[in-house]
Amino acid sequence: MATATPTPGTQSIDRAAQLLVHVVETAEPPTVGELSERSGLPKSTTSRLVAALERQGLVQRDAVRGVLTPGPVLSAYARRAAPGGDLVALAAASLDRLARRSGETVNVGVATESAAVMLDQRDSRHILGSTNWVGRPLPNHVSVVGKVFLAEGAVPVPDGPLERLGPHTITDPAALRRDLELSRSRGFATAVEELEPGLWAVAAPVRDASGAVVAALSISGPTARLHDRSLDELGALVRDEASTLSVRNGYDRPTTRRNEVLHERRRDRPE
């Protein structure tokens, strides 16, 4: 289908929309210079249009790195429109507790077959390592939220070679499956420098009343601070909070299972 030629009055709108699409769909947040190169627009024009998008809350600029990510308006819409939109409000107290207890960046996110996306975040109390992950699509095999969904069978494990993004990215599907099996057995997923150098993360599944994984809670931070606490300790912390959130979300299978065990013990007890 032919694309209509924009009229002079709508050309700026079309260009701004083009830049916004680039910001939303690009895996790595771009700078203004990179947006200029990808769109073919002069850097001055790109900068002016990005400033307009920022004023309207459609994009936001990282003060340290200068990269652009979806703004608070799009993030708020994503929270409302996502399958776990209601869960975001329910997760607020869990995010606050995890942030307070860990001191690191905390997220609640979901995953599809193509990518994991963070829906809400509590920032680290530290300046070093603070990154806004909300709205930024991440490949499932390098995201702990994505790995939770992969481990639980909520999204399929890719068959082909996996893209390397960090120094310790798992690129072999067979090795990834082994890692996911470990994640499933201990109740939380981990990633150390799999997404990018110097970054660790842990995440655990959040379930609905049926037991299906509908979201994941995560904690992440720089490896420079990892020596203070072990991944197992942080993993247990996020696993316990995710379990609490699951119960608040209607999941009661652990209670049901405990009742079944007690019933079996009473049944097997000699008269």
Salt bridges, closest charged atoms under 4 A:
GLU28 OE1 - ARG136 NH2 3.32
GLU54 OE1 - ARG61 NH2 2.64
ASP96 OD1 - ARG122 NE 2.54
GLU104 OE1 - ARG225 NH2 2.67
ASP120 OD2 - ARG122 NH1 3.40
GLU152 OE1 - ARG207 NH2 3.11
ASP159 OD1 - ARG177 NH2 3.18
ASP179 OD2 - LYS147 NZ 2.85
GLU181 OE1 - ARG184 NH2 2.16
GLU193 OE1 - HIS168 ND1 3.64
GLU194 OE1 - LYS147 NZ 2.97
ASP228 OD1 - HIS227 NE2 2.94
GLU233 OE2 - ARG229 NH2 3.41
ASP240 OD1 - ARG239 NE 3.92
GLU241 OE2 - ARG97 NH2 2.80
GLU260 OE1 - ARG257 NH1 3.27
GLU264 OE2 - ARG257 NH1 3.84
ASP268 OD1 - ARG267 NE 3.49
